[in-house]
Amino acid sequence: HLDIPSVEWLGEYLQEEGIITGEIGQYGMFIKAVEGEKAVYEEDNAYWGFYVNGEYAQLGIDQTPIEEGAVYKLAYTPA
């Protein structure tokens, strides 16, 4: 569990903490690495699946507000 940060958006927080790296595309942030582990679709046909409270997220990580008590998960997902 993370302490509730002063930033409002999950993606911003995870980037500031150095947990994720990625790039902004037409649909928002595309996560390329989590804690240094890469998932670059063009290179390894995998991506980082993003889940909120056990369900596949309906918004991108950079559009997801941080909510107390919510459970967030990033899963390496082969295509």
C-alpha positions in Angstrom: 0.0 0.0 0.0 1.2 3.5 -0.8 0.7 6.6 1.3 -1.8 8.9 -0.4 0.4 11.3 -2.4 -0.1 15.0 -3.0 -0.6 14.4 -6.7 -4.0 13.6 -8.0 -3.4 11.2 -10.8 -1.9 7.7 -10.5 0.3 7.8 -13.6 1.9 11.1 -12.5 2.6 9.7 -9.1 4.1 6.4 -10.4 6.3 8.4 -12.8 7.5 10.8 -10.1 8.4 7.9 -7.9 10.3 6.2 -10.8 8.1 3.1 -10.7 7.0 3.4 -14.3 8.3 4.8 -17.6 6.4 5.3 -20.8 5.4 7.7 -23.5 2.3 9.6 -24.3 0.4 8.4 -27.3 -3.0 9.3 -28.8 -4.8 7.4 -26.1 -2.7 8.7 -23.1 0.3 7.1 -21.5 1.6 3.8 -22.9 3.7 2.1 -20.1 6.9 0.7 -21.4 8.5 -0.5 -18.1 7.5 -1.1 -14.5 10.4 -1.1 -12.0 12.8 -1.5 -14.9 11.0 -4.5 -16.5 10.2 -3.8 -20.1 7.1 -4.7 -22.0 7.4 -3.0 -25.4 4.8 -4.4 -27.9 7.0 -3.7 -30.9 9.9 -5.6 -29.3 8.3 -8.5 -27.3 4.6 -8.5 -28.3 3.6 -7.7 -24.7 2.1 -4.8 -22.8 1.4 -3.7 -19.2 -2.3 -4.5 -18.4 -3.7 -2.0 -15.9 -6.3 -3.1 -13.3 -8.3 -1.2 -10.7 -10.0 -3.2 -7.9 -9.4 -6.4 -9.9 -11.0 -5.3 -13.1 -9.4 -4.1 -16.3 -9.2 -0.3 -16.1 -11.6 1.7 -18.1 -9.3 4.7 -18.2 -5.6 5.1 -18.8 -3.2 5.2 -15.9 -2.6 8.9 -16.5 -6.4 9.6 -16.4 -7.0 7.5 -13.2 -7.4 9.5 -10.1 -5.8 8.2 -6.9 -8.5 7.0 -4.6 -8.0 5.9 -1.0 -8.7 2.2 -0.6 -8.4 1.4 -4.3 -6.2 -1.5 -5.4 -4.1 -0.9 -8.5 -2.3 -3.6 -10.4 0.1 -3.6 -13.5 0.4 -7.0 -15.1 2.9 -8.0 -17.8 0.6 -9.3 -20.5 1.9 -11.2 -23.6 -0.1 -10.5 -26.7 
